[in-house]
Amino acid sequence: MNAEELYKKGMDYSHAGNIDQAFPYFVKAANQGHPDAQAYLGYIYEFGYGVTKDLQKAAYWKKKYEENPNKE
């Protein structure tokens, strides 16, 4: 799956209320450079949505998003 497909699959799980299944898709998409997945991981870690709250990881993913030339 490419980054967009991974992100969309993650969003499908997230919208269905299953962040545990969504999370690996967001990580894979973010690691492939998908800006929305990077931003969403920042949010997930900042607020502890389905994961242990981790402000260092939140900052990492937010920075990746900010530096991503493909973001809109």
N, C-alpha and C positions, 0 to 999 in steps of 0.2 A: 504494500500500500504506500502511496505517496503521502506527503505531509498533509495535504488538504483532506484526503480521504481519512487519514488517521484522526485529524481534528474533528471532522464531521461525525465520525463514529463515536468519539469521546463526547461530543455535544449531545448526540442521541441518548447515550447512557446518562449523561448529566441531567438532561431535561426529564428523563424518566425517574430521576431521583436516586440513581445508582452511581454515586461518585467512585465507589470502589472499583467498578468495572471501567469507568471513564478514565480514571487517573492514568493507567498505563498508556492509553492512546494519546493523552495530552503530552506525556513525557516524551514519547517517541516522536510526535509531531514537532514539539518544541526543539528537540535535539536535531531535527532535520531542518530547523530554521523557520518554522511557521510562526509568524509574529503574534497572531491571536492566541495560539497555544502557549507561547511564552508569557504573554500578559495574563492569561487565565491561571497559569501555574503560580505566578506572583500573587494573584488574588487568593488562590487556594491555600498557599502557605501563609500569607499574611493573616488570614482570618481562621485558619485551622479547619477549613471546609473538607471534612473527610480524612484529614491527615493531622498529625501533631503540628500545632502552630510553630513556625520556624521563620523568624524575621530575616535571618541571614539568607536562607534559600529564597524567600520572597524578594529580597533586594537583588539577589543574583538574577532571577528571572525577569524582574522589572528592568534591570539594566540591559539584559540581552534584548528585550523588546525595544527599549529606547535606542539601542545601537543598531537595530535591524533595519537595513535599507529598504526592505520590502514592506514595511508597515504603512498603513494608509493614514 
